[in-house]
Each structure stands twice: as C-alpha cells, then as structure tokens.
Amino acid sequence: MDLHHLTPLTAAVGGFATVYLDASHDSENAVHEGELRWSEQRKALEEQGADAETLEALDAAVRDAGPAVGRAGRVLVARAGELLLDRDLPEPPDPPRATWSALPDLLPLLLDGPEPVTVLVARVDKNGGEILLADPTDGQEGPEQVENVEGESHRTHKVRGGGWKHLKMQHTVENTWRSNVSALAERIDRQVEQSGARVLVLAGEAQSRKLLLDNLGERSSGIATEVEHSGLRSGGDDSELADAVTEAARDAATRERHQVLDRLDQLAGRPDGAVAQGLPQVLAALRAEQVDTLLIDGGVRREDLVWVGEQPSHLAKDRAELDAMGVSPVAQVPVDAALLRAAAGTGAAFHPIGGGRTGLVGRPVPDGVAALLRWPLATGA
C-alpha cells in the first residue's frame, strides 16, 4: 500500500484531531441521528483539548458532506484549523471514536478502509480512444479524462466487394485503424508512467482492445486487464465499467498483499538481514530510512509508546536513544502511529499482516511488526 497520500500528515507533531465517524444514512431520522453522532465526537475532542479552529474545520467537513448510502463510515483528520484527510469507510467504525493527539490515529483506517489504487482506463474503438484516470476509493463520482485520442478520419469500416479498387480501400482502412490504436498505445504508456497507475483497464470494441494490448509497452501490458464493455465515448451507461474498475482495483490490492506476505515468508528465515522483525529492529531500520515495506499486525499493542522527534525518522523506544542521537524528543506516542509516520515520511510502503477487514491470516512476528528492507540490516541491529 502506497502511503504518499499520508505524507502531508508527517510534517509536524502535535495537535491532530482524528475522528472515526458513523456516517450511516439508513433511517427516516438519519439526518438528526448523524448530527447527534457528530456532536458526541465533537464533545470528546473538546474535552481532550482540541482548539476551536480545528473543531470548526471538522464542523464544516461534516456539514458540507453529502449523505452516504446505507451503512457507512468516515475518517477525518484535522490540525491547526485545516482538514488534512477525509476518507470514506465501507462500514461504520467499531467503535466510533475521536482522539486529540500528537500524531494522527491512522492504523484503523489502513486496516478497515479501501486501499487507494490508481487505475488508468482506456476506452478504444477503431477511430481512436480516450484515457481516464480513476481511484475508486477517493469518493469522486467518476474517472477524470486525461487524454482524448482522435485517429485519422479515413472510413474505418471495411467495404464489401471485389476487385483491386476495393482491396486497396480495405488495406487503407486496416492501416488507419492500426495507426489509430498504435497512437493510443503510445499515450497510454506515457500516462501509466506519469500517473503511477497500478491497474490498466482496457474497454471498448473487442478487436481494438486486442490490438491495443499487443501494442502496449511491457509495464502497461503487465498491469492490463480487459473488460467486456461497449466503451462508447459519447454518453451511455458507465455503471458496468465503473463496477469493473472497482473490482480490478480490489483484486490488485489483494494480489499485492499476498505477494508481500509470500515475500516475508521467503525472506524471514534467511541470514542475510533482508527482513527486520520486532520493534527494536524495525525502529532501527526506520531511523536509517532503509524500510521498503512496513508490516504491522492489526493486533499490535497500541498501548506501547515510542518517543518521536521533529522528523519522521526520529523515533526510539527510549528517550535517551534520541538524546544520544542529538535529537530533541517532542512527544511520546502509540507505537503504530510513530511507525506509520516514519514509513510515510521516508517513502516506505505499508501492508497489514492481518487484522481489520483485510481477510488475511496474521503472520506471527515479534511485537506484531516487521519490515522488508531496501538493504540488509547491519550485524547486531
């Protein structure tokens, strides 16, 4: 799981409001019930010392949001009068809660929320195509068009009949079609690289899809999946395509989770230090910014505390360790909050080992934490 969307939350320590809100809209009195639920969480933040500006930012976010459909949850993070994160959950949080703390409380979101997955969608026919960018988890109504590719305007249907003249026309149409699809493939390759898309969904006319797949570069073809959708670029019902995009994103996230866990199993028993296991090793690896992927079990002891400094990589179990590094300790925070901040702030990815709604069986690792490393641990770490 890419943590870049959490990077804005790593720059500071202190004064974070995190709200896990029941946003269900499934009764006749849903609006009033929602107001009461928010009022309860707001009061909890006030009692914990939240400042007025941050509460006002949360008030506006709750007030201005459209109603959910049925049972739903929502996660809000704000600091210094600014809303920093607003994410939907597929189910109400259990339990709903609001915390005012030095770092945001993000582990429940990463365990229970849908994983952000950037999906590139290409709809193609014999006249060209369009490229759409989507994240099914971002709450937007639909994908954003990033490029429209109009091909040459030759007649793009083959003519019937015999003779040399007709044969030449068929060859012209065939060449135009192939040229149009090739131009679209080049643009898709560029958009895949620029967007960092993890999934490419190919929709549209079947022959054009096949030709497009054959023309894609290695990276694009490696993340491509085809869907049986009309791909009409001028209106029409896109619900089938939207469902396919959501399913493709979910499948990609699940596949990557299992690949990470398989890699952990393969590397954990090796003597070359490619994996850090247990809190002391993981803290050392995060301080050295050598973590490629942070792994946390949903059952990690969140009551265990870690000291942190101003920078994400400033963290240690004991205050004296930071003092010895010449780092001024700023706050003592729950271990999962410190680890996630360090991972997001140093460009590491994250995957749950188990817990929440991941559907994964927990891997037994010391202290419930482990990490796949960019380079091996030093001897004795």
N, C-alpha and C positions, 0 to 999 in steps of 0.2 A: 504494500500500500504506500503510494507516494504521499509524503507529508508536506509538500510545498504549499498546499493551501493553508497550512497552520503556521507557516513562517512568520506572518505578522504578529503572532501571539508570543513569539520568543524574545522580542527585543527588550522587554522590561520585566521587572519583578515588582509585585505589589499591586493591590487594588483591583483584582479581577473578580467580576461577578459572573458566575456560571449558573444557568438555570436550565433544569430538565423539566419541561412543562408538559402536562397532559393537554394536548390541543384537540381532543376529540370533539367532533360535531355530529352527534348521533342521537339527539333527542329534541323534543319540542322546545325545551328550555336551554338549548345548547349555548346560546349567546350569554345568558346570565350565568350559567354554570362555568363557562370559560372565564368570565370576569372574576368570579369568586376564586377560581383556582389560581389565577394570576395574583389576585390580591393577597392570598395566603403566602405565595412565594415572595412577593414584594416585601411583605411584613418581615419575613425571615431574613431577607437581605438587610433591611433597616436595622433589625436587632443585632446583626453581625457587624454593623458599622459602615455599610455601603454609603457612598457620597451621593448627594442629590442629583448631580449631573448624570451620573451613571444610571441611576434609577429612572431618570427622565428619558434617557436613550432607550432603555428597555420598555418603558411605558409606550413610547412611540412605535417601537417594533411590534409589540403585541397588539396595539390599537390598529395599526395600519395593515396588518396581515389579513388576507382573505381567509374565509373559513375552510377548514380541512374537510375532507370527505370521509365520514365514518370515524373509526378509531384511529388516532394518530398521536404522534409526539413531536416535540420540537426542542431544539437545543439553542440557547442564546448565550453568547459571551460578550461582555462589555467591559470597558475600562476608561476612566477619565472622560466620561461623557460621550464615548464613541462605541457604536455597535461594531464588534470585530468579527463575529461569526453568527450565522443564522442558518441552521440546518434542520430539515425535517427528519423525523423518525417514522418507520412503518407502523410502530405500535406505541402506546403511551409508555413512558418510562416507569420502571418499577423499582423503587418508589419515585414519585416526583420529588425534586429537591432543588434548593438554591444555596449556593455557597459563595462566601466572600473570602478570598484567599490570595496568597502571594502569587500563585500560578493558577491558570485555568484547570478545571477538572475535566479532562478530555477522554480518559480511558473508557468510560461507559459509552460515549459516542462512537469511538472506534470499534468497540465490541458489538454494539447493537445497531449502529447506523449503516445505511448502504454505503459501500465503498465508492469514492469518486473515481470514475473511469471515463476518460475522454474517448469518444467514439467519433470516427470520421465516417460519413455516409456518402456514398457515390451513387447517384441515380443516372442511368445511362440508357440511351436509345441510339438509333443509327444517325441521328442528327447532332449528337454531342452529349452533354450531360451537365449535371450540377453537383457541387461538392458541399456537404453540410457538416457542421461541427456540433456535436451534442454531448452533454453529460446528463444521463437520465436521472441523476441524483441531485441536480442543482436547483430543482423546483421551477425551472422555466417551462413555459407552455410547449415549446418545441425547439428543434435544432435551428441554428443560425446558418444562413447561407454564407459561405466564404468565397465561393467562386462559381461562375456560370460559364460553361464552355460551349460555345456555338460552333459547330463544324461548318465545312463548306456547304454551299446551298445547292449542289447537284441534286437531281432526283435521287432519293435514297431508297427506292423500291425497284426491284428488278422487273424488266419488261418481258412480256411473253412474245414468242415468235421466233422465226428462224432467220438465217442469212447473216452475212458478215456485219451488216449495219447494226443489227440487234445484238450480236455478240460483242461488238465494241462498246455499245451502251452498257451492257451488263458489266463488262470489265471496268468501265468508268465509275459506275455506281459502287461496285465492290471496293475499288481503290479509295473512293471518297469515304466510305464507311470505315475502312481500316485506318485511314488518316485521321478521321474524327476521334476514333477510340484511342489511337496512339497519343493524340494531343491531350486527351483527358487523362490518360495514364501518367503522362509526364507531370501534369499538375497535381495529381493525387500523390505521387511520390514526394513532391515538394511539400505539400500540405501535411503529410504524415510526419515528415522530418521536422517541420516548423511547429506543429501542434503537440508533438509527443504522444500522439494517439496510440492507444493500446489495442484498439479494435478497429477494423475497417469493414463496414457493411456494404456489400455490393447489391444494389437493387436495380430493377428495370427489365428491359427486354432480354430474353434468355440468351440469344446468340451474341448480343453485345456484351453481356456480362462475362460470358466465356472468353471472348476476345480480349476484353479489358483485363481479366485475370492473367491471361497469357502475356500481356504487355507490361504488367506491373514489375517494379523492381523487387529485389529479394526481401527487403524489410516489409514493404507493403503487402506482398503476396503472403508473407509469413503470418500476418495478423488478419488476413481477409476471410470473410465468411459470406456466402451468398444467401439471399432470401428471395422467396417467390413473391415478389411484389411488383405491381404494374410499373411503378417508378415514374408515372406521368408527372411532368414538371409543371403542369398548368392546372392546379387545384386538385380536387379529388379527395377521397377519404384516406388519410395517412395513418389511421389508427393501427392498421396491420403492421406498417413499417415501424411505428413507434414501439409496439409490443416486441418486435424483432430486435430493435436496438436495445431495449431494456434487458431482454433475455441474453443477448450477446455480451453485454457489459457484465451481467451477473455471472455468466459462465466463465468469462475471462478472469474475474476476481477470484472465483472458486478455484479455477485451474492454477492460478499463480500461488494461492495459499498452499495448495497441496504440493506444488513444486518446491516451495520454500521449506516445508516440513520434511519432504524427502531429502532435501539437501542437508538439513540439520541432522537427520538420522545418519546420512552417509559420512558427514564430517566430524560428528561429535566424538567418535571413538578413535580418531586419528591423532598421532602425537605431534603434528606439525603446528598446533595452535591456531587453526583456522576458525575455531569457534570459541567464544567466551561464554562461560557458564557460571551462574551465581552472581550475586550482587558485586562482590569485590572486583572480579574480572571485568564485568560489564561497565562498572564505573570507570575503571582504568582505561578501557578501550574508548569510551565516550570522551574522556578527558584528552586522549590522544587523537581524537577525531578519526578513528580507524574503523568505526562501525559502518558496515554496509547495510545491514538489516537488523533492526531491534526486534526481539521476540519477547512478548510478555504473556504469561498465563492470566486468564481472567480472574483466577483465584489468588493472585499475588497479594501479599499482606500490605494493604494500603495504609495501615496504621504505622508502618515503619517509616521513619523520617530520614531525610537526606538534606545536607546543607548545600546551598547554591550561592553563587556569586552573580555579578552583573552579566557575564557572558554565558551562553547556553552550555559551553563545555566546562564551565566552572562548577563542579559538583563533587561531593565527597561524603562519605558516611560520617566522618568526624570533623568537627570544626577545625581541629588542629591540622588536618591534612591541607585544608585551604590556606590556613595561615602559613604553613611551610612552603606553599607554592607562591606566596606573596600575593594571594587573592583575599580581598576583604569579604568575609561571609555576609550575605544580605538577609537570608531567611532560611528557616528550616521548614521543609515542605514534604508532603507524601512522596514516597519513592517513585510511584508511577508517574506523577506529574513532572518530577525532575528528569526522569529518563526520557519521557516523550518530548519535553522541551529541548533537551540536549540532542536527541535524534533529529527533530525538525530543524534545529538551528545549525546542524552540521551536515545536512544533506543526506541523512540516512533514511531508509525506508522503514516501514513498520508492518509486522504481521502478528496477529494473535496466535498463540499456541493452542488456545482453547478458551472456552467461556463465552458468555453472551449468546448471541444468535448465530455464531459462526458455523455451527454444525460440525465442528471439529472436536475430536477427542484430544484432551490435554496431553502434552508431552511432559513427562516428569523431568524437570530441570531444577537445580538448586535455587532456592529463593523465588522460583517462578519466573526467572528472567534469563535470557541468553541473547547472543548476538552472533550473526555471521559477519566476518571481518574482511576489510579491504586488504589487509596484510596480516601476517601471523602475530600473535602475542609474543612479547619478549619473554624469555625464560624467567620463571619465577613470578610472573604477573598474577 
